[in-house]
């Protein structure tokens, strides 16, 4: 169909679907207590051309996602956080897919997502896609794929480190992407920029069928924001997250990650980070394994700093840093998944994972 670009009033977002399947279910939501009604005219899913890069082109007619049999729907101000679509027959193949949303004339979208997931900024303007690196406006936040793929599935939870805001956009170079490549296993990115233990504990870990292992990286924003002031605070939030994740969908193997450096201007927060990391390494929470992201990226000459070539100016890991995180996680998960894992037949992908 050539290179289809989104006109005003339409948003396009690429997402990497890590396995093939026969049906999909999309979930739409307001974000952070939306205060305005959103009128969606249509949501479609279409395969991107090119395979490894999201270049704006699609290869065939898009598939329409319906809600209670209808293309159009309205998200009222107080609708539930998650609204599921119908199960729609879509011959999914691994690779980049585009979620395209069109809105009723005059409708305003209450928020936007960046290209690789997570909240970017509030907006009340009609969405456009005139720039290659434009923000992703819209309502779709997750896609479930019904599949017969029997390989173990890995889910990566966390904040902007997992969402990988420092990685090159739309190149499939975030650490969960690279982790999946190293292990040749479907891996989904459920990181959210700005995420905290409170949000993860109370909301974000939903029922994801078929997940065999979960990497959880969380805590930097808790320390910076002052929500976690002591080691006891972190323990109070982290332990239920670990136990709750292990108890979902059978026995999910939980890999808990240490917190990266990044508190040079706040010595008391750096001291707290070190205390929390020591507690994580001791694994009193009962995780199935620990991955030491801190050790992987910390400068041996100054453990409060990240190795310069592994980070961007804002402190987030860059492509090289993400590659190191992926290598560290892969070594741990290979040991965990040495034995066969149960498979439920349904896999879940975040629509913000591209």
Long-range contacts (C-beta under 8 A, 24 or more apart in sequence): 1-57, 1-58, 1-59, 1-60, 1-61, 2-57, 3-55, 3-56, 3-57, 4-56, 4-57, 4-58, 5-56, 5-129, 5-130, 6-100, 6-127, 6-128, 6-129, 7-128, 8-126, 8-127, 8-128, 9-102, 9-103, 9-105, 9-126, 9-127, 10-100, 10-101, 10-102, 10-103, 10-127, 10-129, 11-100, 11-101, 11-109, 11-127, 11-129, 11-136, 11-137, 11-138, 12-56, 12-98, 12-99, 12-100, 12-129, 12-136, 13-98, 13-99, 13-100, 13-113, 13-115, 13-136, 13-138, 13-140, 13-351, 13-352, 13-354, 14-48, 14-54, 14-96, 14-97, 14-98, 14-99, 14-115, 14-170, 14-354, 15-96, 15-97, 15-98, 15-99, 15-143, 15-349, 15-350, 15-351, 15-352, 15-353, 15-354, 16-95, 16-96, 16-97, 16-172, 16-177, 16-353, 16-354, 17-92, 17-93, 17-94, 17-95, 17-96, 17-97, 17-143, 17-145, 17-349, 18-94, 18-180, 18-186, 18-187, 18-188, 18-349, 19-92, 19-94, 19-145, 19-147, 19-149, 19-151, 19-153, 19-186, 19-347, 20-92, 20-93, 20-94, 20-147, 20-149, 21-90, 21-92, 21-145, 21-146, 21-147, 21-148, 21-149, 21-347, 22-89, 22-90, 22-91, 22-92, 22-146, 22-147, 22-148, 23-87, 23-88, 23-89, 23-90, 23-145, 23-146, 24-63, 24-65, 24-87, 24-88, 24-90, 24-92, 24-143, 24-144, 24-145, 24-146, 25-84, 25-85, 25-86, 25-87, 25-88, 25-143, 25-144, 25-146, 26-65, 26-84, 26-85, 26-88, 26-99, 26-140, 26-142, 26-143, 26-144, 26-351, 27-82, 27-83, 27-84, 27-85, 27-140, 27-141, 27-142, 27-143, 27-144, 27-351, 28-67, 28-75, 28-82, 28-83, 28-85, 28-139, 28-140, 28-141, 29-75, 29-81, 29-82, 29-83, 29-139, 29-141, 30-75, 30-77, 30-79, 30-81, 30-110, 30-139, 31-110, 31-111, 31-119, 31-141, 32-111, 32-119, 34-75, 34-77, 34-110, 34-111, 35-77, 35-110, 36-77, 36-108, 36-110, 36-124, 37-74, 37-75, 37-76, 37-77, 37-107, 38-74, 38-75, 38-103, 38-107, 38-108, 38-109, 38-110, 38-139, 39-72, 39-74, 39-75, 39-103, 39-104, 39-106, 39-107, 40-72, 40-73, 40-74, 40-75, 40-101, 40-102, 40-103, 40-104, 40-107, 40-139, 41-71, 41-72, 41-102, 41-103, 41-104, 42-71, 42-72, 42-101, 42-102, 43-71, 43-85, 43-99, 43-100, 43-101, 43-139, 43-140, 44-99, 44-100, 45-90, 45-97, 45-98, 45-99, 45-100, 45-143, 46-97, 46-98, 46-100, 47-93, 47-95, 47-96, 47-97, 47-98, 48-95, 48-96, 48-97, 48-98, 50-96, 51-95, 51-96, 52-95, 52-96, 52-172, 53-96, 53-170, 53-171, 53-172, 54-96, 54-98, 54-170, 54-354, 56-132, 58-98, 62-98, 62-100, 63-88, 63-89, 63-90, 64-88, 72-104, 75-139, 81-203, 82-142, 82-206, 87-146, 92-145, 92-147, 96-172, 96-354, 97-354, 99-138, 99-140, 99-143, 99-351, 101-137, 101-138, 101-139, 101-140, 103-127, 109-137, 109-138, 109-139, 111-137, 112-136, 112-137, 112-138, 113-137, 113-138, 113-141, 113-352, 114-165, 114-169, 114-193, 115-169, 115-170, 115-354, 116-163, 116-164, 116-165, 116-167, 116-169, 116-170, 116-174, 116-189, 116-352, 116-353, 116-354, 117-163, 117-189, 117-191, 117-192, 117-193, 117-350, 117-352, 117-353, 117-354, 118-160, 118-163, 118-165, 118-191, 118-192, 118-193, 118-194, 118-195, 118-352, 119-192, 119-193, 119-194, 120-193, 133-169, 133-170, 136-352, 140-351, 141-350, 141-351, 141-352, 142-348, 142-349, 142-350, 142-351, 142-352, 143-348, 143-349, 143-350, 143-351, 144-209, 144-346, 144-347, 144-348, 144-349, 145-346, 145-347, 145-348, 145-349, 146-345, 146-346, 146-347, 147-345, 147-346, 147-347, 148-345, 149-186, 149-347, 150-343, 151-184, 151-185, 151-186, 152-185, 152-212, 152-213, 152-337, 152-341, 152-343, 153-185, 153-186, 153-187, 153-188, 153-210, 153-211, 153-212, 153-213, 153-347, 154-179, 154-180, 154-183, 154-185, 154-186, 154-187, 154-188, 154-211, 154-212, 154-213, 154-214, 154-215, 154-333, 155-187, 155-188, 155-190, 155-208, 155-211, 155-213, 155-214, 155-215, 155-348, 156-187, 156-188, 156-189, 156-190, 156-191, 156-214, 156-215, 156-217, 157-190, 157-191, 157-200, 157-204, 157-205, 157-214, 157-215, 157-216, 157-217, 157-218, 157-245, 158-190, 158-191, 158-192, 158-195, 158-215, 158-216, 158-217, 158-218, 158-257, 159-191, 159-192, 159-193, 159-194, 159-195, 159-196, 159-217, 159-218, 159-220, 159-221, 160-191, 160-193, 160-194, 160-195, 160-316, 161-191, 161-217, 161-220, 161-260, 161-293, 161-316, 161-317, 161-325, 162-189, 162-190, 162-191, 162-215, 162-217, 163-189, 163-191, 163-192, 163-193, 163-195, 164-189, 164-191, 164-316, 164-317, 164-322, 165-193, 165-316, 166-311, 166-312, 166-314, 166-316, 166-317, 166-318, 166-319, 166-321, 166-322, 167-317, 167-318, 167-319, 167-322, 168-319, 170-354, 172-354, 173-319, 173-322, 173-323, 174-322, 175-317, 175-322, 175-323, 175-325, 175-326, 175-329, 176-215, 176-326, 176-353, 177-326, 178-322, 178-323, 178-326, 179-215, 179-325, 179-326, 179-329, 179-330, 179-333, 181-326, 182-326, 182-327, 182-330, 183-330, 183-333, 183-334, 185-337, 186-347, 188-347, 188-348, 188-349, 188-350, 188-353, 189-350, 189-352, 189-353, 190-350, 190-353, 191-217, 194-221, 195-221, 196-221, 196-222, 196-225, 196-227, 197-222, 197-227, 197-228, 197-234, 197-237, 197-238, 197-241, 198-222, 198-227, 198-237, 200-241, 201-237, 201-240, 201-241, 201-244, 205-241, 205-244, 205-245, 205-248, 207-248, 207-249, 208-248, 208-249, 208-348, 209-249, 209-344, 209-345, 209-346, 209-347, 209-348, 210-249, 210-343, 210-344, 210-345, 210-346, 210-347, 210-348, 211-248, 211-249, 211-252, 211-348, 212-252, 212-253, 212-337, 212-341, 212-342, 212-343, 213-252, 213-253, 213-254, 213-255, 213-288, 213-333, 213-336, 213-337, 213-341, 214-245, 214-252, 214-253, 214-254, 214-255, 215-255, 215-257, 215-291, 215-329, 215-333, 216-241, 216-242, 216-245, 216-254, 216-255, 216-256, 216-257, 217-257, 217-259, 217-293, 219-259, 219-273, 219-276, 220-259, 220-260, 220-262, 223-259, 223-263, 223-269, 223-272, 223-273, 223-276, 224-263, 224-266, 224-269, 228-272, 228-276, 229-272, 230-272, 231-272, 231-275, 231-276, 231-279, 234-276, 234-279, 235-279, 235-284, 235-285, 238-280, 238-285, 239-285, 239-286, 242-285, 242-286, 242-287, 243-285, 243-286, 246-286, 246-288, 249-344, 250-342, 250-344, 253-288, 253-289, 253-336, 253-337, 254-287, 254-288, 254-289, 255-287, 255-288, 255-289, 255-290, 255-291, 255-329, 255-332, 255-333, 255-336, 256-280, 256-283, 256-285, 256-287, 256-289, 256-290, 256-291, 257-290, 257-291, 257-292, 257-293, 257-329, 258-290, 258-291, 258-292, 258-293, 258-294, 258-295, 259-293, 259-294, 260-293, 260-294, 260-297, 260-298, 260-306, 260-317, 261-294, 261-297, 261-298, 261-299, 261-303, 261-304, 261-305, 261-306, 262-306, 262-315, 263-304, 264-304, 264-305, 270-304, 274-303, 288-336, 289-332, 289-333, 289-335, 289-336, 290-332, 291-328, 291-329, 291-332, 292-328, 293-325, 293-328, 296-324, 296-325, 296-327, 296-328, 297-321, 297-324, 297-325
